[in-house]
């Protein structure tokens, strides 16, 4: 099952910055992180998030949010619903 990865590079994505924070859609997490870390057109990798959208959803197969540090190392992964709930606190 393939996934797509939406790259967000500001402090928060929707509902804070919305789709203006989205820097692209990628076929792999590695491709998205490499694009962010190596880009000269924007900064914000200290607050980099990838939204992983899977082709098939199910009870244990929903969208995920991956948080990365400025060096492109993944520091956490949460279901989208949990991430939004935590951000609203």
Secondary structure in CASP SS format (residue, H / E / C, confidence):
PFRMAT SS
TARGET T0000
AUTHOR 0000-0000-0000
METHOD secondary structure of the structure
MODEL  1
X C 1.00
X C 1.00
X E 1.00
X E 1.00
X E 1.00
X E 1.00
X E 1.00
X E 1.00
X C 1.00
X C 1.00
X C 1.00
X C 1.00
X C 1.00
X C 1.00
X C 1.00
X C 1.00
X C 1.00
X H 1.00
X H 1.00
X H 1.00
X H 1.00
X E 1.00
X E 1.00
X E 1.00
X E 1.00
X E 1.00
X C 1.00
X C 1.00
X H 1.00
X H 1.00
X H 1.00
X H 1.00
X H 1.00
X H 1.00
X H 1.00
X H 1.00
X H 1.00
X H 1.00
X C 1.00
X C 1.00
X C 1.00
X C 1.00
X C 1.00
X C 1.00
X H 1.00
X H 1.00
X H 1.00
X E 1.00
X E 1.00
X E 1.00
X E 1.00
X E 1.00
X E 1.00
X E 1.00
X C 1.00
X C 1.00
X C 1.00
X C 1.00
X C 1.00
X C 1.00
X C 1.00
X C 1.00
X C 1.00
X E 1.00
X E 1.00
X E 1.00
X E 1.00
X E 1.00
X C 1.00
X C 1.00
X C 1.00
X C 1.00
X C 1.00
X E 1.00
X E 1.00
X E 1.00
X E 1.00
X E 1.00
X E 1.00
X H 1.00
X H 1.00
X H 1.00
X H 1.00
X H 1.00
X H 1.00
X H 1.00
X H 1.00
X H 1.00
X C 1.00
END
